[in-house]
Amino acid sequence: TGPYVLYNLVRIRSIFRNFTDKYGKLKKENIDFKLLNHDKEKEIVMYILCLEKIIESSIKINESYCLTEYLIKLCKKLSSYYSVGKVEDNMKVINEDIKLSSTRLALLNIIERIIVDILDVLGIKTVDYM
């Protein structure tokens, strides 16, 4: 499960590098979360909003497995979301619409932060490449 989580982190970082190569640095003015209207995007956003409760549960019972389960489910949702872009061109993270691409990248940035922070709490070092 650790390599699976790290693989998803590396995937996100690779997408960022590809975006930067194509469009340059991510610009805040291009981000509009109202553009995230696909069911998979909504599912991920709703799951991200559950993180606070997961952290509270983990602290309350003094166990880290809540965080690891959350992280694995988040990565599964990310993989499912990413795979839709392989079937539907309009669901690719990086596409011709700079605002949509930027917004999707901002969502991935949030996911990346969550992964990195939870892995840090668990004492697991992150990587940029695999």
C-alpha positions as CSV (number, residue, x, y, z in Angstrom):
1,T,0.0,0.0,0.0
2,G,2.9,2.4,0.7
3,P,4.3,2.1,-2.9
4,Y,0.7,2.6,-4.2
5,V,0.4,5.9,-2.3
6,L,3.9,7.0,-3.4
7,Y,3.1,6.0,-7.0
8,N,0.0,8.4,-6.9
9,L,2.2,11.1,-5.4
10,V,4.7,10.7,-8.2
11,R,1.9,10.7,-10.8
12,I,0.7,14.0,-9.5
13,R,4.2,15.5,-9.5
14,S,4.6,14.2,-13.1
15,I,1.4,15.9,-14.2
16,F,2.6,19.2,-12.6
17,R,5.9,18.9,-14.6
18,N,4.0,18.3,-17.8
19,F,1.7,21.2,-17.1
20,T,4.6,23.5,-16.4
21,D,6.4,22.4,-19.6
22,K,3.2,23.2,-21.6
23,Y,1.8,26.3,-19.9
24,G,4.4,27.6,-17.4
25,K,3.7,28.2,-13.8
26,L,0.2,27.7,-12.4
27,K,-1.6,31.0,-12.1
28,K,-4.3,31.6,-9.4
29,E,-6.4,33.8,-11.7
30,N,-7.0,30.7,-13.9
31,I,-8.4,28.6,-11.1
32,D,-12.2,28.4,-10.8
33,F,-13.5,25.5,-8.8
34,K,-16.9,25.9,-10.2
35,L,-15.5,24.3,-13.4
36,L,-15.2,20.9,-11.5
37,N,-18.5,19.5,-12.4
38,H,-17.8,15.9,-13.3
39,D,-19.1,13.3,-10.8
40,K,-15.5,12.0,-10.1
41,E,-14.3,15.5,-9.3
42,K,-17.2,16.1,-7.0
43,E,-16.6,12.8,-5.3
44,I,-12.9,13.7,-4.6
45,V,-13.8,17.1,-3.3
46,M,-16.4,15.6,-0.9
47,Y,-13.9,13.0,0.3
48,I,-11.3,15.7,0.9
49,L,-13.8,17.5,3.1
50,C,-14.0,14.4,5.3
51,L,-10.3,14.7,6.3
52,E,-11.0,16.8,9.4
53,K,-13.2,14.1,10.9
54,I,-10.7,11.4,10.1
55,I,-8.0,13.4,11.9
56,E,-10.2,13.9,14.9
57,S,-11.0,10.1,15.0
58,S,-7.4,9.2,14.7
59,I,-6.5,11.5,17.6
60,K,-9.4,10.3,19.7
61,I,-8.5,6.7,19.5
62,N,-4.8,7.3,19.3
63,E,-4.4,5.2,16.1
64,S,-2.9,6.0,12.8
65,Y,-4.8,3.4,10.8
66,C,-7.6,5.9,10.2
67,L,-5.2,8.1,8.3
68,T,-3.7,5.2,6.3
69,E,-7.2,4.0,5.3
70,Y,-8.2,7.6,4.3
71,L,-5.0,7.9,2.3
72,I,-5.5,4.7,0.4
73,K,-9.1,5.5,-0.4
74,L,-8.1,9.0,-1.6
75,C,-5.5,7.5,-3.9
76,K,-8.1,5.0,-5.2
77,K,-10.4,7.9,-6.0
78,L,-7.6,9.8,-7.6
79,S,-6.7,6.8,-9.8
80,S,-10.3,6.3,-10.8
81,Y,-10.6,10.0,-11.7
82,Y,-7.4,10.0,-13.6
83,S,-8.4,6.9,-15.6
84,V,-11.5,8.6,-16.9
85,G,-9.3,11.0,-18.7
86,K,-7.8,8.1,-20.7
87,V,-11.3,7.3,-22.0
88,E,-12.9,10.8,-22.2
89,D,-10.7,13.5,-23.8
90,N,-12.6,16.3,-22.0
91,M,-11.6,14.7,-18.7
92,K,-7.9,14.9,-19.2
93,V,-6.2,16.9,-16.4
94,I,-4.1,18.8,-18.9
95,N,-6.2,19.9,-22.0
96,E,-6.6,22.9,-24.3
97,D,-8.7,24.8,-21.7
98,I,-6.1,26.6,-19.5
99,K,-8.7,27.5,-16.9
100,L,-10.0,23.9,-16.6
101,S,-6.5,22.5,-16.6
102,S,-5.4,25.0,-14.0
103,T,-8.4,24.2,-11.8
104,R,-7.9,20.4,-12.1
105,L,-4.2,21.0,-11.3
106,A,-5.2,23.0,-8.2
107,L,-7.3,20.0,-7.1
108,L,-4.3,17.7,-7.6
109,N,-2.2,20.2,-5.6
110,I,-4.6,19.8,-2.7
111,I,-4.4,16.0,-2.9
112,E,-0.6,16.2,-3.1
113,R,-0.5,18.3,0.1
114,I,-2.8,15.8,1.9
115,I,-0.7,12.8,0.8
116,V,2.6,14.5,1.8
117,D,1.3,15.7,5.1
118,I,-0.2,12.3,6.1
119,L,2.9,10.5,5.0
120,D,5.0,12.9,7.1
121,V,2.8,12.2,10.1
122,L,3.3,8.4,9.5
123,G,7.1,9.0,9.1
124,I,7.3,8.0,5.5
125,K,9.6,9.9,3.2
126,T,8.2,11.1,-0.2
127,V,9.8,10.8,-3.6
128,D,9.5,12.7,-6.9
129,Y,10.2,9.8,-9.3
130,M,9.8,6.0,-9.2
